[in-house]
Amino acid sequence: MMRAELLEQIYTIVAQIPEGRVTTYGRVAKMTEGASARMVGSAMRHLPDGHGLPWHRVIGASRKVADHGGASRQRDKLQAEGVVFDAAGRVGIERLWP
């Protein structure tokens, strides 16, 4: 189980990602006091119902949507915000935040 303070840091960072922008699990982790990219992924997977956090704006280091059950929903949400994917399925580097 992750420390509550670490979880709160992750959620606070994710809440700040602007619409139409993305960041990576690793970038979020580096902004915390000790989380790993894997821990950030786990935190996104275990969000409670009705949370309202823009979880879909957190992607893999390859700038691709990670392969998970909500991947197509995540891609749709990003595209609805104007995020464009290249032929390889990557988000343009200019969309990275911060």
Backbone atoms as SQL, in Angstrom:
CREATE TABLE atoms (id INTEGER PRIMARY KEY, chain TEXT, resi INTEGER, resn TEXT, atom TEXT, x REAL, y REAL, z REAL);
INSERT INTO atoms VALUES
  (1, 'A', 1, 'MET', 'N', 0.848, -1.207, 0.000),
  (2, 'A', 1, 'MET', 'CA', 0.000, 0.000, 0.000),
  (3, 'A', 1, 'MET', 'C', 0.880, 1.252, 0.000),
  (4, 'A', 2, 'MET', 'N', 0.512, 2.198, -0.826),
  (5, 'A', 2, 'MET', 'CA', 1.262, 3.432, -0.947),
  (6, 'A', 2, 'MET', 'C', 0.925, 4.380, 0.200),
  (7, 'A', 3, 'ARG', 'N', 1.926, 5.140, 0.633),
  (8, 'A', 3, 'ARG', 'CA', 1.703, 6.138, 1.683),
  (9, 'A', 3, 'ARG', 'C', 0.682, 7.172, 1.207),
  (10, 'A', 4, 'ALA', 'N', -0.202, 7.561, 2.099),
  (11, 'A', 4, 'ALA', 'CA', -1.263, 8.517, 1.766),
  (12, 'A', 4, 'ALA', 'C', -0.693, 9.839, 1.264),
  (13, 'A', 5, 'GLU', 'N', 0.434, 10.297, 1.841),
  (14, 'A', 5, 'GLU', 'CA', 1.028, 11.578, 1.423),
  (15, 'A', 5, 'GLU', 'C', 1.501, 11.499, -0.028),
  (16, 'A', 6, 'LEU', 'N', 2.062, 10.349, -0.399),
  (17, 'A', 6, 'LEU', 'CA', 2.562, 10.158, -1.753),
  (18, 'A', 6, 'LEU', 'C', 1.400, 10.133, -2.747),
  (19, 'A', 7, 'LEU', 'N', 0.350, 9.454, -2.389),
  (20, 'A', 7, 'LEU', 'CA', -0.848, 9.391, -3.216),
  (21, 'A', 7, 'LEU', 'C', -1.427, 10.795, -3.410),
  (22, 'A', 8, 'GLU', 'N', -1.462, 11.559, -2.338),
  (23, 'A', 8, 'GLU', 'CA', -1.977, 12.926, -2.409),
  (24, 'A', 8, 'GLU', 'C', -1.113, 13.786, -3.325),
  (25, 'A', 9, 'GLN', 'N', 0.212, 13.613, -3.253),
  (26, 'A', 9, 'GLN', 'CA', 1.119, 14.364, -4.131),
  (27, 'A', 9, 'GLN', 'C', 0.843, 14.011, -5.598),
  (28, 'A', 10, 'ILE', 'N', 0.711, 12.734, -5.882),
  (29, 'A', 10, 'ILE', 'CA', 0.440, 12.279, -7.251),
  (30, 'A', 10, 'ILE', 'C', -0.859, 12.899, -7.760),
  (31, 'A', 11, 'TYR', 'N', -1.913, 12.809, -6.967),
  (32, 'A', 11, 'TYR', 'CA', -3.210, 13.329, -7.383),
  (33, 'A', 11, 'TYR', 'C', -3.190, 14.850, -7.551),
  (34, 'A', 12, 'THR', 'N', -2.458, 15.547, -6.705),
  (35, 'A', 12, 'THR', 'CA', -2.346, 17.006, -6.800),
  (36, 'A', 12, 'THR', 'C', -1.652, 17.408, -8.098),
  (37, 'A', 13, 'ILE', 'N', -0.611, 16.675, -8.464),
  (38, 'A', 13, 'ILE', 'CA', 0.117, 16.948, -9.713),
  (39, 'A', 13, 'ILE', 'C', -0.770, 16.667, -10.921),
  (40, 'A', 14, 'VAL', 'N', -1.415, 15.511, -10.926),
  (41, 'A', 14, 'VAL', 'CA', -2.264, 15.125, -12.056),
  (42, 'A', 14, 'VAL', 'C', -3.400, 16.138, -12.245),
  (43, 'A', 15, 'ALA', 'N', -3.930, 16.654, -11.155),
  (44, 'A', 15, 'ALA', 'CA', -5.023, 17.632, -11.228),
  (45, 'A', 15, 'ALA', 'C', -4.599, 18.907, -11.956),
  (46, 'A', 16, 'GLN', 'N', -3.303, 19.189, -12.014),
  (47, 'A', 16, 'GLN', 'CA', -2.792, 20.418, -12.621),
  (48, 'A', 16, 'GLN', 'C', -2.503, 20.302, -14.116),
  (49, 'A', 17, 'ILE', 'N', -2.559, 19.100, -14.679),
  (50, 'A', 17, 'ILE', 'CA', -2.238, 18.929, -16.097),
  (51, 'A', 17, 'ILE', 'C', -3.321, 19.627, -16.923),
  (52, 'A', 18, 'PRO', 'N', -2.919, 20.609, -17.738),
  (53, 'A', 18, 'PRO', 'CA', -3.926, 21.353, -18.501),
  (54, 'A', 18, 'PRO', 'C', -4.583, 20.527, -19.609),
  (55, 'A', 19, 'GLU', 'N', -5.784, 20.902, -19.959),
  (56, 'A', 19, 'GLU', 'CA', -6.499, 20.258, -21.048),
  (57, 'A', 19, 'GLU', 'C', -5.676, 20.370, -22.333),
  (58, 'A', 20, 'GLY', 'N', -5.645, 19.276, -23.095),
  (59, 'A', 20, 'GLY', 'CA', -4.906, 19.267, -24.354),
  (60, 'A', 20, 'GLY', 'C', -3.420, 19.000, -24.210),
  (61, 'A', 21, 'ARG', 'N', -2.968, 18.758, -22.978),
  (62, 'A', 21, 'ARG', 'CA', -1.562, 18.467, -22.719),
  (63, 'A', 21, 'ARG', 'C', -1.469, 17.094, -22.048),
  (64, 'A', 22, 'VAL', 'N', -0.298, 16.498, -22.069),
  (65, 'A', 22, 'VAL', 'CA', -0.064, 15.209, -21.419),
  (66, 'A', 22, 'VAL', 'C', 1.241, 15.263, -20.645),
  (67, 'A', 23, 'THR', 'N', 1.407, 14.329, -19.740),
  (68, 'A', 23, 'THR', 'CA', 2.682, 14.139, -19.072),
  (69, 'A', 23, 'THR', 'C', 2.871, 12.635, -18.918),
  (70, 'A', 24, 'THR', 'N', 4.054, 12.236, -18.483),
  (71, 'A', 24, 'THR', 'CA', 4.328, 10.812, -18.354),
  (72, 'A', 24, 'THR', 'C', 4.284, 10.377, -16.893),
  (73, 'A', 25, 'TYR', 'N', 4.138, 9.078, -16.701),
  (74, 'A', 25, 'TYR', 'CA', 4.155, 8.522, -15.345),
  (75, 'A', 25, 'TYR', 'C', 5.454, 8.923, -14.655),
  (76, 'A', 26, 'GLY', 'N', 6.556, 8.862, -15.387),
  (77, 'A', 26, 'GLY', 'CA', 7.865, 9.201, -14.830),
  (78, 'A', 26, 'GLY', 'C', 7.999, 10.659, -14.449),
  (79, 'A', 27, 'ARG', 'N', 7.459, 11.549, -15.274),
  (80, 'A', 27, 'ARG', 'CA', 7.522, 12.987, -14.958),
  (81, 'A', 27, 'ARG', 'C', 6.726, 13.281, -13.687),
  (82, 'A', 28, 'VAL', 'N', 5.556, 12.662, -13.563),
  (83, 'A', 28, 'VAL', 'CA', 4.762, 12.851, -12.338),
  (84, 'A', 28, 'VAL', 'C', 5.574, 12.340, -11.146),
  (85, 'A', 29, 'ALA', 'N', 6.175, 11.156, -11.296),
  (86, 'A', 29, 'ALA', 'CA', 6.955, 10.556, -10.204),
  (87, 'A', 29, 'ALA', 'C', 8.079, 11.486, -9.748),
  (88, 'A', 30, 'LYS', 'N', 8.768, 12.108, -10.703),
  (89, 'A', 30, 'LYS', 'CA', 9.894, 13.003, -10.365),
  (90, 'A', 30, 'LYS', 'C', 9.447, 14.228, -9.580),
  (91, 'A', 31, 'MET', 'N', 8.180, 14.603, -9.691),
  (92, 'A', 31, 'MET', 'CA', 7.656, 15.768, -8.968),
  (93, 'A', 31, 'MET', 'C', 7.207, 15.422, -7.551),
  (94, 'A', 32, 'THR', 'N', 7.275, 14.140, -7.203),
  (95, 'A', 32, 'THR', 'CA', 6.852, 13.714, -5.859),
  (96, 'A', 32, 'THR', 'C', 8.072, 13.470, -4.985),
  (97, 'A', 33, 'GLU', 'N', 7.820, 13.145, -3.763),
  (98, 'A', 33, 'GLU', 'CA', 8.896, 12.824, -2.818),
  (99, 'A', 33, 'GLU', 'C', 9.037, 11.317, -2.691),
  (100, 'A', 34, 'GLY', 'N', 9.411, 10.665, -3.801),
  (101, 'A', 34, 'GLY', 'CA', 9.723, 9.244, -3.714),
  (102, 'A', 34, 'GLY', 'C', 8.873, 8.263, -4.495),
  (103, 'A', 35, 'ALA', 'N', 7.915, 8.730, -5.279),
  (104, 'A', 35, 'ALA', 'CA', 7.121, 7.787, -6.070),
  (105, 'A', 35, 'ALA', 'C', 7.916, 7.341, -7.291),
  (106, 'A', 36, 'SER', 'N', 7.592, 6.155, -7.782),
  (107, 'A', 36, 'SER', 'CA', 8.176, 5.657, -9.035),
  (108, 'A', 36, 'SER', 'C', 7.107, 5.782, -10.118),
  (109, 'A', 37, 'ALA', 'N', 7.526, 5.661, -11.370),
  (110, 'A', 37, 'ALA', 'CA', 6.561, 5.705, -12.475),
  (111, 'A', 37, 'ALA', 'C', 5.515, 4.615, -12.309),
  (112, 'A', 38, 'ARG', 'N', 5.954, 3.451, -11.860),
  (113, 'A', 38, 'ARG', 'CA', 5.035, 2.330, -11.646),
  (114, 'A', 38, 'ARG', 'C', 3.999, 2.668, -10.570),
  (115, 'A', 39, 'MET', 'N', 4.429, 3.360, -9.524),
  (116, 'A', 39, 'MET', 'CA', 3.502, 3.761, -8.454),
  (117, 'A', 39, 'MET', 'C', 2.468, 4.752, -8.982),
  (118, 'A', 40, 'VAL', 'N', 2.903, 5.648, -9.874),
  (119, 'A', 40, 'VAL', 'CA', 1.973, 6.611, -10.469),
  (120, 'A', 40, 'VAL', 'C', 0.930, 5.860, -11.296),
  (121, 'A', 41, 'GLY', 'N', 1.378, 4.876, -12.069),
  (122, 'A', 41, 'GLY', 'CA', 0.451, 4.056, -12.852),
  (123, 'A', 41, 'GLY', 'C', -0.549, 3.348, -11.969),
  (124, 'A', 42, 'SER', 'N', -0.072, 2.824, -10.864),
  (125, 'A', 42, 'SER', 'CA', -0.946, 2.130, -9.922),
  (126, 'A', 42, 'SER', 'C', -1.972, 3.104, -9.326),
  (127, 'A', 43, 'ALA', 'N', -1.513, 4.301, -9.002),
  (128, 'A', 43, 'ALA', 'CA', -2.425, 5.314, -8.447),
  (129, 'A', 43, 'ALA', 'C', -3.520, 5.662, -9.461),
  (130, 'A', 44, 'MET', 'N', -3.154, 5.751, -10.744),
  (131, 'A', 44, 'MET', 'CA', -4.147, 6.058, -11.786),
  (132, 'A', 44, 'MET', 'C', -5.144, 4.906, -11.947),
  (133, 'A', 45, 'ARG', 'N', -4.634, 3.678, -11.828),
  (134, 'A', 45, 'ARG', 'CA', -5.505, 2.495, -11.964),
  (135, 'A', 45, 'ARG', 'C', -6.515, 2.381, -10.834),
  (136, 'A', 46, 'HIS', 'N', -6.161, 2.874, -9.664),
  (137, 'A', 46, 'HIS', 'CA', -7.013, 2.688, -8.485),
  (138, 'A', 46, 'HIS', 'C', -7.771, 3.946, -8.064),
  (139, 'A', 47, 'LEU', 'N', -8.000, 4.839, -9.003),
  (140, 'A', 47, 'LEU', 'CA', -8.767, 6.046, -8.670),
  (141, 'A', 47, 'LEU', 'C', -10.190, 5.657, -8.283),
  (142, 'A', 48, 'PRO', 'N', -10.727, 6.291, -7.256),
  (143, 'A', 48, 'PRO', 'CA', -12.104, 5.983, -6.850),
  (144, 'A', 48, 'PRO', 'C', -13.104, 6.525, -7.866),
  (145, 'A', 49, 'ASP', 'N', -14.274, 5.925, -7.942),
  (146, 'A', 49, 'ASP', 'CA', -15.328, 6.393, -8.844),
  (147, 'A', 49, 'ASP', 'C', -15.664, 7.850, -8.534),
  (148, 'A', 50, 'GLY', 'N', -15.919, 8.617, -9.583),
  (149, 'A', 50, 'GLY', 'CA', -16.326, 10.006, -9.401),
  (150, 'A', 50, 'GLY', 'C', -15.214, 10.950, -8.990),
  (151, 'A', 51, 'HIS', 'N', -13.957, 10.549, -9.184),
  (152, 'A', 51, 'HIS', 'CA', -12.809, 11.345, -8.724),
  (153, 'A', 51, 'HIS', 'C', -12.626, 12.657, -9.470),
  (154, 'A', 52, 'GLY', 'N', -12.931, 12.702, -10.763),
  (155, 'A', 52, 'GLY', 'CA', -12.790, 13.946, -11.530),
  (156, 'A', 52, 'GLY', 'C', -11.378, 14.298, -11.952),
  (157, 'A', 53, 'LEU', 'N', -10.392, 13.479, -11.651),
  (158, 'A', 53, 'LEU', 'CA', -9.011, 13.773, -12.056),
  (159, 'A', 53, 'LEU', 'C', -8.801, 13.444, -13.535),
  (160, 'A', 54, 'PRO', 'N', -7.974, 14.231, -14.222),
  (161, 'A', 54, 'PRO', 'CA', -7.712, 13.974, -15.644),
  (162, 'A', 54, 'PRO', 'C', -6.687, 12.855, -15.845),
  (163, 'A', 55, 'TRP', 'N', -7.006, 11.665, -15.397),
  (164, 'A', 55, 'TRP', 'CA', -6.121, 10.495, -15.477),
  (165, 'A', 55, 'TRP', 'C', -5.665, 10.223, -16.904),
  (166, 'A', 56, 'HIS', 'N', -6.517, 10.571, -17.862),
  (167, 'A', 56, 'HIS', 'CA', -6.227, 10.284, -19.264),
  (168, 'A', 56, 'HIS', 'C', -5.056, 11.096, -19.805),
  (169, 'A', 57, 'ARG', 'N', -4.637, 12.115, -19.078),
  (170, 'A', 57, 'ARG', 'CA', -3.522, 12.952, -19.524),
  (171, 'A', 57, 'ARG', 'C', -2.161, 12.414, -19.102),
  (172, 'A', 58, 'VAL', 'N', -2.130, 11.262, -18.455),
  (173, 'A', 58, 'VAL', 'CA', -0.864, 10.636, -18.049),
  (174, 'A', 58, 'VAL', 'C', -0.603, 9.450, -18.974),
  (175, 'A', 59, 'ILE', 'N', 0.536, 9.512, -19.678),
  (176, 'A', 59, 'ILE', 'CA', 0.863, 8.491, -20.674),
  (177, 'A', 59, 'ILE', 'C', 2.251, 7.906, -20.401),
  (178, 'A', 60, 'GLY', 'N', 2.628, 6.924, -21.187),
  (179, 'A', 60, 'GLY', 'CA', 3.933, 6.279, -21.029),
  (180, 'A', 60, 'GLY', 'C', 5.080, 7.141, -21.535),
  (181, 'A', 61, 'ALA', 'N', 6.291, 6.782, -21.144),
  (182, 'A', 61, 'ALA', 'CA', 7.500, 7.520, -21.528),
  (183, 'A', 61, 'ALA', 'C', 7.710, 7.543, -23.040),
  (184, 'A', 62, 'SER', 'N', 7.157, 6.562, -23.728),
  (185, 'A', 62, 'SER', 'CA', 7.285, 6.505, -25.189),
  (186, 'A', 62, 'SER', 'C', 6.326, 7.496, -25.857),
  (187, 'A', 63, 'ARG', 'N', 5.594, 8.264, -25.036),
  (188, 'A', 63, 'ARG', 'CA', 4.567, 9.204, -25.480),
  (189, 'A', 63, 'ARG', 'C', 3.398, 8.499, -26.150),
  (190, 'A', 64, 'LYS', 'N', 3.167, 7.246, -25.739),
  (191, 'A', 64, 'LYS', 'CA', 2.028, 6.468, -26.232),
  (192, 'A', 64, 'LYS', 'C', 1.097, 6.188, -25.056),
  (193, 'A', 65, 'VAL', 'N', -0.164, 5.944, -25.380),
  (194, 'A', 65, 'VAL', 'CA', -1.117, 5.520, -24.362),
  (195, 'A', 65, 'VAL', 'C', -0.710, 4.105, -23.956),
  (196, 'A', 66, 'ALA', 'N', -0.574, 3.880, -22.667),
  (197, 'A', 66, 'ALA', 'CA', -0.185, 2.558, -22.170),
  (198, 'A', 66, 'ALA', 'C', -1.241, 1.526, -22.550),
  (199, 'A', 67, 'ASP', 'N', -0.833, 0.296, -22.705),
  (200, 'A', 67, 'ASP', 'CA', -1.736, -0.790, -23.078),
  (201, 'A', 67, 'ASP', 'C', -2.473, -1.271, -21.827),
  (202, 'A', 68, 'HIS', 'N', -3.703, -0.822, -21.659),
  (203, 'A', 68, 'HIS', 'CA', -4.527, -1.214, -20.501),
  (204, 'A', 68, 'HIS', 'C', -5.987, -1.226, -20.913),
  (205, 'A', 69, 'GLY', 'N', -6.837, -1.679, -20.035),
  (206, 'A', 69, 'GLY', 'CA', -8.257, -1.821, -20.324),
  (207, 'A', 69, 'GLY', 'C', -8.958, -0.549, -20.764),
  (208, 'A', 70, 'GLY', 'N', -8.494, 0.599, -20.294),
  (209, 'A', 70, 'GLY', 'CA', -9.135, 1.867, -20.644),
  (210, 'A', 70, 'GLY', 'C', -8.411, 2.623, -21.741),
  (211, 'A', 71, 'ALA', 'N', -7.511, 1.953, -22.467),
  (212, 'A', 71, 'ALA', 'CA', -6.670, 2.629, -23.462),
  (213, 'A', 71, 'ALA', 'C', -7.475, 3.326, -24.558),
  (214, 'A', 72, 'SER', 'N', -8.487, 2.676, -25.100),
  (215, 'A', 72, 'SER', 'CA', -9.242, 3.311, -26.193),
  (216, 'A', 72, 'SER', 'C', -10.040, 4.497, -25.655),
  (217, 'A', 73, 'ARG', 'N', -10.564, 4.371, -24.441),
  (218, 'A', 73, 'ARG', 'CA', -11.281, 5.491, -23.813),
  (219, 'A', 73, 'ARG', 'C', -10.321, 6.656, -23.567),
  (220, 'A', 74, 'GLN', 'N', -9.092, 6.329, -23.123),
  (221, 'A', 74, 'GLN', 'CA', -8.091, 7.349, -22.855),
  (222, 'A', 74, 'GLN', 'C', -7.744, 8.095, -24.149),
  (223, 'A', 75, 'ARG', 'N', -7.526, 7.343, -25.205),
  (224, 'A', 75, 'ARG', 'CA', -7.205, 7.930, -26.505),
  (225, 'A', 75, 'ARG', 'C', -8.332, 8.840, -26.991),
  (226, 'A', 76, 'ASP', 'N', -9.572, 8.381, -26.855),
  (227, 'A', 76, 'ASP', 'CA', -10.729, 9.177, -27.262),
  (228, 'A', 76, 'ASP', 'C', -10.810, 10.483, -26.478),
  (229, 'A', 77, 'LYS', 'N', -10.587, 10.396, -25.175),
  (230, 'A', 77, 'LYS', 'CA', -10.641, 11.591, -24.318),
  (231, 'A', 77, 'LYS', 'C', -9.561, 12.593, -24.730),
  (232, 'A', 78, 'LEU', 'N', -8.361, 12.098, -25.008),
  (233, 'A', 78, 'LEU', 'CA', -7.270, 12.977, -25.426),
  (234, 'A', 78, 'LEU', 'C', -7.575, 13.619, -26.778),
  (235, 'A', 79, 'GLN', 'N', -8.072, 12.829, -27.713),
  (236, 'A', 79, 'GLN', 'CA', -8.398, 13.371, -29.036),
  (237, 'A', 79, 'GLN', 'C', -9.496, 14.428, -28.937),
  (238, 'A', 80, 'ALA', 'N', -10.438, 14.235, -28.041),
  (239, 'A', 80, 'ALA', 'CA', -11.511, 15.209, -27.828),
  (240, 'A', 80, 'ALA', 'C', -10.958, 16.535, -27.303),
  (241, 'A', 81, 'GLU', 'N', -9.773, 16.486, -26.661),
  (242, 'A', 81, 'GLU', 'CA', -9.117, 17.692, -26.150),
  (243, 'A', 81, 'GLU', 'C', -8.146, 18.282, -27.179),
  (244, 'A', 82, 'GLY', 'N', -8.114, 17.698, -28.381),
  (245, 'A', 82, 'GLY', 'CA', -7.251, 18.229, -29.429),
  (246, 'A', 82, 'GLY', 'C', -5.880, 17.590, -29.520),
  (247, 'A', 83, 'VAL', 'N', -5.633, 16.537, -28.738),
  (248, 'A', 83, 'VAL', 'CA', -4.345, 15.850, -28.794),
  (249, 'A', 83, 'VAL', 'C', -4.321, 14.975, -30.045),
  (250, 'A', 84, 'VAL', 'N', -3.253, 15.116, -30.836),
  (251, 'A', 84, 'VAL', 'CA', -3.106, 14.369, -32.079),
  (252, 'A', 84, 'VAL', 'C', -2.047, 13.293, -31.894),
  (253, 'A', 85, 'PHE', 'N', -2.307, 12.129, -32.440),
  (254, 'A', 85, 'PHE', 'CA', -1.354, 11.016, -32.387),
  (255, 'A', 85, 'PHE', 'C', -0.727, 10.854, -33.763),
  (256, 'A', 86, 'ASP', 'N', 0.582, 10.569, -33.806),
  (257, 'A', 86, 'ASP', 'CA', 1.230, 10.341, -35.097),
  (258, 'A', 86, 'ASP', 'C', 0.941, 8.914, -35.575),
  (259, 'A', 87, 'ALA', 'N', 1.502, 8.549, -36.717),
  (260, 'A', 87, 'ALA', 'CA', 1.239, 7.229, -37.309),
  (261, 'A', 87, 'ALA', 'C', 1.653, 6.089, -36.386),
  (262, 'A', 88, 'ALA', 'N', 2.639, 6.342, -35.514),
  (263, 'A', 88, 'ALA', 'CA', 3.108, 5.314, -34.576),
  (264, 'A', 88, 'ALA', 'C', 2.308, 5.324, -33.272),
  (265, 'A', 89, 'GLY', 'N', 1.325, 6.225, -33.166),
  (266, 'A', 89, 'GLY', 'CA', 0.510, 6.289, -31.952),
  (267, 'A', 89, 'GLY', 'C', 1.102, 7.148, -30.850),
  (268, 'A', 90, 'ARG', 'N', 2.120, 7.960, -31.190),
  (269, 'A', 90, 'ARG', 'CA', 2.758, 8.826, -30.197),
  (270, 'A', 90, 'ARG', 'C', 2.143, 10.222, -30.202),
  (271, 'A', 91, 'VAL', 'N', 2.169, 10.843, -29.029),
  (272, 'A', 91, 'VAL', 'CA', 1.736, 12.226, -28.877),
  (273, 'A', 91, 'VAL', 'C', 2.956, 13.099, -29.184),
  (274, 'A', 92, 'GLY', 'N', 2.743, 14.204, -29.878),
  (275, 'A', 92, 'GLY', 'CA', 3.839, 15.120, -30.200),
  (276, 'A', 92, 'GLY', 'C', 4.500, 15.683, -28.957),
  (277, 'A', 93, 'ILE', 'N', 5.811, 15.854, -29.018),
  (278, 'A', 93, 'ILE', 'CA', 6.578, 16.327, -27.859),
  (279, 'A', 93, 'ILE', 'C', 6.113, 17.710, -27.388),
  (280, 'A', 94, 'GLU', 'N', 5.555, 18.491, -28.292),
  (281, 'A', 94, 'GLU', 'CA', 5.081, 19.851, -27.928),
  (282, 'A', 94, 'GLU', 'C', 3.878, 19.796, -26.995),
  (283, 'A', 95, 'ARG', 'N', 3.249, 18.645, -26.862),
  (284, 'A', 95, 'ARG', 'CA', 2.095, 18.489, -25.969),
  (285, 'A', 95, 'ARG', 'C', 2.494, 18.113, -24.546),
  (286, 'A', 96, 'LEU', 'N', 3.794, 17.826, -24.340),
  (287, 'A', 96, 'LEU', 'CA', 4.237, 17.391, -23.007),
  (288, 'A', 96, 'LEU', 'C', 4.185, 18.544, -22.006),
  (289, 'A', 97, 'TRP', 'N', 3.729, 18.223, -20.824),
  (290, 'A', 97, 'TRP', 'CA', 3.660, 19.171, -19.708),
  (291, 'A', 97, 'TRP', 'C', 4.436, 18.584, -18.552),
  (292, 'A', 98, 'PRO', 'N', 5.107, 19.304, -17.753),
  (293, 'A', 98, 'PRO', 'CA', 5.432, 20.730, -17.905),
  (294, 'A', 98, 'PRO', 'C', 6.607, 20.878, -18.840);
